[in-house]
Amino acid sequence: MPATNPRLALAVLATGMLMTVLDGSIVTVAMPAIQGDLGFTPAGLSWVVNAYLIAFGSLLLLAGRLGDLVGRKRMFLAGTGIFTAASLLAGVAASPAVLIAARFLQGVGSATASAVGLGILVTLFTEPRERARAIAVFSFTGAAGASLGQVLGGVLTDALAWNWIFFINLPIGVATVLVAVRALPADRAQGLGAGADVLGALLVTAGLMAGIYAVVKIEEYGAGSAHTLGFGALALALLAGFLIRQAKAANPLMPLRILRSRSVAGANAVQMLMVAALFSFQVLVALYLQKVLGYGAAGTGFAMLPAALVIGAVSLGVSAPLIARFGERNILVTGLVLLVGVLGLLARVPVHASYATDLLPVMLLAAGFGLALPALTALAMSGAEEADAGLASGLFNTTQQIGMAIGVAVLSTLAAARTESLTAAGEPEAQALTGGYHLAFGVGAGLLLLALAVALTVLRPRVSEETRQMTMAA
């Protein structure tokens, strides 16, 4: 049954996506207040983020496939409900254990809802130009939401208390569920018999959970430690077992045919590299502003606001017509080139930086993300059949979370190690921190160049129908 109002349905899906993205970034600026109020140890505080990431990243693929089997609308409603209830629990948490449990449940809800969002969207908008516009709106919530979350988190924490970064989800979540009941179409589910691969579900969920856990704990244990290598090996073994199971199962959880599409495989590979690189922009720039330049929580959020604004303007205003005119791959490549410029400039940012001359140009070049993400999303979903739309959506979100986890672990570890080395050599704290960030930004730029190489060699250019007609007319 089609949605009576596709635009309202898109607004519901975008709002659900925005809540998920905001929740991932809004908590970062409130961490010191949470630690002081609830008495977290430094190691324990990391689990406010890790509990969410592990649940979210490990359940996306399973949730996406379940959306195809039991109904994407049902999964979206269930996930949004779980997320909203968990936000209430997080807001009233009076101990570290309760907050960590609530954050894990938030991750479960976010995975359940967001895994099927793109799957619903591509079945709502089938005309290429309308789909491009819808994907641009959806991508905007992900691209700009992280920066908006830092602004909102700083303002709420300074003006009220850290609890309100979770309480703000309650009215939004309730309203989203109520509107979604009427606005989202009732899709035709395939039934659990079409892919109820319980063993495959256990293998992929456990493998992703072990892998993400190993990655997010690298900074604590070290990349070459027995802890990291042990959990990493366990994750690889479980995921290898999952792939073998999918090749042999009568009703696989993830039909491997989806990976035969160059668009699906290439877009997911590019996204993993791009997101890993841009962790250094989202998080390390915030740390640089606070620890080196002395900005407060709210000031940091407002300093990064121009990035959110240009990403939004490009995503919503120009990405769809550019994609329709020049094709997804060409726009993706253009966006990646701009993002290489972002991290290239940051790799040379001085200790005593001027915002207007050293940082504002960086924020404006972030417009590349507003070009790259909609094009990448369109490519990732274009190669999937309608029956696999939920799976393709879950896979796309999974590679995003894996990329984020890798970025958190690798780039923060490199920055910390470089800072420690410079401090030991007698460098002042500000210079040592800046040197560490420079290394992370430089490695991030290298990851973007690798993503650019994959985009140019794996993804095939697709000419839009409009361009084809203009060529034939000429």
ZAMARGU-4260 file (C-alpha; in steps of 0.2 Angstrom, whole numbers, plus 5000, padded with zeros to 4 digits):
<rodrens>
0) 5000/5000/5000 | 5008/5016/4995 | 5010/5031/5007 | 4996/5043/5006 | 5009/5057/5008
5) 5027/5052/5002 | 5034/5069/5008 | 5027/5066/5026 | 5034/5048/5026 | 5051/5055/5021
10) 5050/5068/5035 | 5046/5054/5047 | 5061/5044/5041 | 5073/5059/5041 | 5067/5063/5059
15) 5071/5045/5064 | 5088/5046/5056 | 5091/5063/5064 | 5088/5056/5081 | 5100/5042/5078
20) 5114/5053/5072 | 5111/5067/5085 | 5112/5054/5099 | 5129/5048/5092 | 5137/5065/5093
25) 5127/5075/5106 | 5134/5065/5120 | 5152/5069/5116 | 5152/5087/5123 | 5142/5081/5139
30) 5155/5068/5144 | 5164/5078/5157 | 5148/5083/5165 | 5142/5065/5165 | 5158/5059/5173
35) 5157/5072/5187 | 5139/5069/5191 | 5139/5050/5191 | 5157/5046/5196 | 5163/5037/5181
40) 5181/5031/5180 | 5191/5037/5165 | 5190/5019/5158 | 5172/5017/5162 | 5167/5034/5154
45) 5172/5027/5137 | 5157/5014/5138 | 5145/5028/5137 | 5150/5029/5119 | 5156/5011/5117
50) 5140/5002/5123 | 5130/5012/5110 | 5142/5009/5096 | 5143/4990/5099 | 5124/4987/5100
55) 5121/4999/5085 | 5135/4992/5073 | 5132/4974/5077 | 5113/4973/5074 | 5111/4984/5058
60) 5114/4970/5046 | 5102/4958/5055 | 5089/4972/5058 | 5089/4976/5039 | 5086/4958/5034
65) 5072/4956/5047 | 5064/4972/5039 | 5063/4962/5023 | 5056/4947/5032 | 5044/4954/5045
70) 5040/4971/5037 | 5051/4987/5037 | 5037/4998/5044 | 5035/4986/5059 | 5054/4987/5062
75) 5055/5006/5061 | 5041/5008/5074 | 5048/4995/5086 | 5065/5003/5084 | 5059/5020/5087
80) 5049/5015/5102 | 5064/5006/5110 | 5075/5020/5107 | 5063/5033/5115 | 5060/5022/5130
85) 5079/5019/5132 | 5082/5038/5131 | 5070/5041/5146 | 5080/5028/5156 | 5096/5036/5151
90) 5090/5053/5157 | 5085/5047/5174 | 5100/5036/5176 | 5108/5038/5194 | 5123/5026/5192
95) 5135/5022/5178 | 5128/5004/5176 | 5111/5011/5172 | 5117/5024/5160 | 5128/5011/5151
100) 5113/4999/5150 | 5102/5013/5143 | 5115/5017/5130 | 5116/4999/5124 | 5097/4999/5123
105) 5097/5015/5113 | 5109/5007/5101 | 5097/4992/5099 | 5083/5004/5095 | 5093/5015/5083
110) 5099/4999/5074 | 5082/4992/5072 | 5074/5009/5066 | 5089/5016/5055 | 5093/4999/5046
115) 5076/4999/5037 | 5075/5018/5033 | 5083/5018/5016 | 5074/5002/5012 | 5057/5011/5015
120) 5063/5027/5005 | 5069/5018/4989 | 5052/5009/4988 | 5042/5026/4991 | 5052/5035/4978
125) 5054/5026/4962 | 5056/5040/4949 | 5075/5044/4948 | 5074/5062/4950 | 5062/5061/4965
130) 5072/5047/4973 | 5088/5058/4971 | 5080/5072/4980 | 5073/5061/4994 | 5090/5053/4996
135) 5098/5071/4997 | 5086/5075/5011 | 5089/5059/5020 | 5108/5061/5018 | 5107/5078/5025
140) 5101/5072/5042 | 5116/5061/5043 | 5129/5073/5036 | 5124/5088/5046 | 5116/5080/5061
145) 5133/5076/5069 | 5138/5094/5069 | 5121/5100/5075 | 5122/5087/5089 | 5138/5095/5095
150) 5130/5112/5096 | 5114/5106/5104 | 5124/5095/5116 | 5134/5110/5122 | 5119/5122/5124
155) 5109/5109/5133 | 5123/5104/5145 | 5128/5122/5149 | 5110/5129/5150 | 5101/5114/5159
160) 5110/5098/5163 | 5117/5083/5154 | 5101/5073/5157 | 5092/5084/5144 | 5103/5078/5130
165) 5092/5062/5132 | 5076/5069/5138 | 5075/5079/5122 | 5072/5063/5112 | 5056/5059/5121
170) 5044/5071/5112 | 5052/5069/5096 | 5052/5050/5097 | 5033/5049/5103 | 5028/5061/5089
175) 5038/5051/5076 | 5030/5035/5081 | 5012/5043/5081 | 5015/5050/5063 | 5024/5035/5056
180) 5009/5024/5060 | 4999/5033/5047 | 5012/5040/5036 | 5023/5025/5032 | 5016/5012/5019
185) 5011/4995/5025 | 5024/4985/5015 | 5022/4966/5010 | 5034/4956/5021 | 5042/4940/5014
190) 5039/4930/5030 | 5052/4923/5041 | 5052/4907/5031 | 5060/4917/5017 | 5076/4919/5026
195) 5075/4914/5045 | 5093/4908/5046 | 5095/4908/5065 | 5113/4901/5064 | 5118/4915/5051
200) 5110/4928/5062 | 5120/4922/5077 | 5136/4921/5068 | 5135/4939/5060 | 5129/4947/5076
205) 5142/4939/5087 | 5156/4943/5074 | 5152/4961/5072 | 5150/4963/5090 | 5167/4955/5094
210) 5175/4965/5080 | 5168/4982/5085 | 5173/4978/5103 | 5191/4974/5098 | 5192/4990/5088
215) 5185/5002/5101 | 5197/4995/5114 | 5212/4997/5104 | 5217/5014/5113 | 5216/5005/5130
220) 5225/4989/5126 | 5235/4993/5110 | 5234/4987/5092 | 5246/4972/5095 | 5240/4966/5112
225) 5233/4949/5115 | 5216/4957/5119 | 5215/4966/5102 | 5222/4951/5092 | 5211/4938/5101
230) 5195/4947/5098 | 5200/4952/5081 | 5203/4934/5076 | 5187/4929/5084 | 5178/4941/5074
235) 5186/4936/5058 | 5182/4918/5062 | 5164/4921/5065 | 5162/4932/5050 | 5170/4919/5039
240) 5159/4906/5046 | 5144/4918/5042 | 5149/4919/5024 | 5151/4901/5022 | 5134/4898/5030
245) 5126/4911/5018 | 5134/4902/5003 | 5126/4885/5008 | 5110/4890/5017 | 5093/4886/5008
250) 5086/4903/5015 | 5102/4914/5019 | 5100/4929/5030 | 5111/4939/5018 | 5110/4932/5000
255) 5128/4934/4993 | 5121/4940/4976 | 5120/4957/4984 | 5139/4958/4984 | 5140/4954/4966
260) 5134/4972/4962 | 5149/4983/4959 | 5138/4998/4964 | 5134/4990/4981 | 5151/4983/4985
265) 5161/4998/4979 | 5149/5011/4987 | 5151/5002/5004 | 5170/5001/5003 | 5171/5019/4999
270) 5159/5023/5013 | 5170/5013/5026 | 5185/5023/5021 | 5177/5040/5020 | 5168/5038/5037
275) 5184/5032/5045 | 5194/5047/5038 | 5181/5060/5043 | 5181/5054/5061 | 5196/5065/5063
280) 5185/5080/5057 | 5170/5077/5068 | 5179/5073/5084 | 5197/5078/5083 | 5193/5096/5077
285) 5182/5097/5092 | 5196/5092/5104 | 5208/5104/5095 | 5196/5118/5098 | 5194/5114/5116
290) 5211/5108/5121 | 5222/5119/5111 | 5212/5135/5107 | 5202/5135/5123 | 5184/5135/5117
295) 5170/5129/5128 | 5157/5116/5124 | 5144/5128/5117 | 5158/5138/5108 | 5165/5122/5100
300) 5148/5118/5093 | 5145/5135/5086 | 5162/5135/5078 | 5158/5119/5069 | 5141/5125/5064
305) 5146/5133/5047 | 5151/5115/5042 | 5133/5109/5046 | 5125/5123/5036 | 5135/5121/5020
310) 5133/5102/5021 | 5114/5105/5023 | 5114/5118/5009 | 5123/5107/4997 | 5114/5091/5001
315) 5096/5099/5000 | 5100/5112/4987 | 5111/5106/4973 | 5116/5088/4975 | 5100/5080/4967
320) 5101/5091/4951 | 5120/5088/4950 | 5118/5069/4952 | 5104/5069/4939 | 5115/5079/4927
325) 5132/5072/4929 | 5129/5055/4937 | 5132/5048/4955 | 5151/5043/4953 | 5156/5060/4946
330) 5148/5069/4960 | 5155/5057/4973 | 5173/5060/4966 | 5170/5079/4967 | 5165/5078/4985
335) 5179/5067/4989 | 5192/5079/4982 | 5184/5093/4992 | 5186/5082/5008 | 5204/5078/5004
340) 5206/5097/5004 | 5198/5098/5021 | 5210/5086/5030 | 5225/5092/5020 | 5222/5110/5027
345) 5219/5103/5045 | 5235/5093/5044 | 5244/5110/5044 | 5233/5120/5056 | 5244/5130/5068
350) 5244/5130/5087 | 5238/5148/5088 | 5225/5147/5074 | 5214/5161/5068 | 5196/5155/5066
355) 5193/5166/5051 | 5208/5162/5041 | 5213/5144/5047 | 5197/5136/5051 | 5182/5144/5042
360) 5189/5138/5025 | 5190/5121/5032 | 5172/5122/5038 | 5166/5128/5020 | 5175/5114/5011
365) 5165/5102/5021 | 5152/5105/5008 | 5161/5090/4999 | 5152/5079/5012 | 5135/5086/5006
370) 5140/5080/4988 | 5148/5063/4992 | 5135/5056/5004 | 5119/5057/4994 | 5129/5051/4978
375) 5136/5036/4988 | 5119/5032/4996 | 5111/5032/4979 | 5125/5020/4972 | 5124/5008/4987
380) 5105/5006/4985 | 5104/5006/4966 | 5111/4989/4964 | 5099/4980/4976 | 5083/4972/4971
385) 5067/4978/4979 | 5066/4962/4990 | 5083/4965/4997 | 5081/4984/5000 | 5081/4982/5019
390) 5096/4971/5018 | 5105/4984/5007 | 5100/4998/5019 | 5106/4988/5034 | 5123/4984/5025
395) 5126/5002/5021 | 5123/5007/5039 | 5134/4993/5045 | 5149/4998/5035 | 5146/5016/5041
400) 5147/5011/5059 | 5162/4999/5055 | 5171/5014/5047 | 5167/5025/5062 | 5174/5012/5074
405) 5190/5010/5064 | 5192/5029/5063 | 5189/5031/5082 | 5202/5017/5086 | 5215/5021/5073
410) 5216/5040/5072 | 5213/5043/5090 | 5227/5030/5095 | 5239/5038/5082 | 5236/5056/5089
415) 5238/5050/5107 | 5254/5041/5103 | 5261/5056/5093 | 5256/5068/5107 | 5265/5057/5120
420) 5281/5056/5110 | 5281/5075/5107 | 5278/5078/5126 | 5292/5066/5131 | 5303/5076/5119
425) 5300/5092/5129 | 5286/5100/5118 | 5273/5111/5127 | 5256/5103/5129 | 5248/5114/5115
430) 5261/5110/5102 | 5261/5091/5107 | 5243/5090/5105 | 5243/5099/5089 | 5256/5088/5082
435) 5246/5073/5087 | 5231/5080/5078 | 5241/5084/5062 | 5246/5065/5061 | 5228/5060/5062
440) 5222/5072/5049 | 5236/5067/5037 | 5232/5048/5039 | 5213/5053/5037 | 5218/5062/5021
445) 5227/5046/5015 | 5211/5036/5018 | 5201/5048/5008 | 5213/5046/4993 | 5211/5028/4995
450) 5192/5030/4994 | 5195/5041/4979 | 5205/5027/4970 | 5191/5014/4974 | 5178/5026/4967
455) 5187/5029/4951 | 5192/5010/4948 | 5177/5000/4955 | 5162/5011/4952 | 5156/5013/4935
460) 5150/5030/4929 | 5131/5030/4925 | 5124/5043/4913 | 5107/5050/4918 | 5093/5049/4906
465) 5092/5068/4904 | 5110/5068/4899 | 5108/5053/4887 | 5093/5062/4879 | 5103/5078/4877
470) 5117/5068/4869 | 5106/5060/4857 | 5098/5076/4852 | 5115/5084/4848
</rodrens>
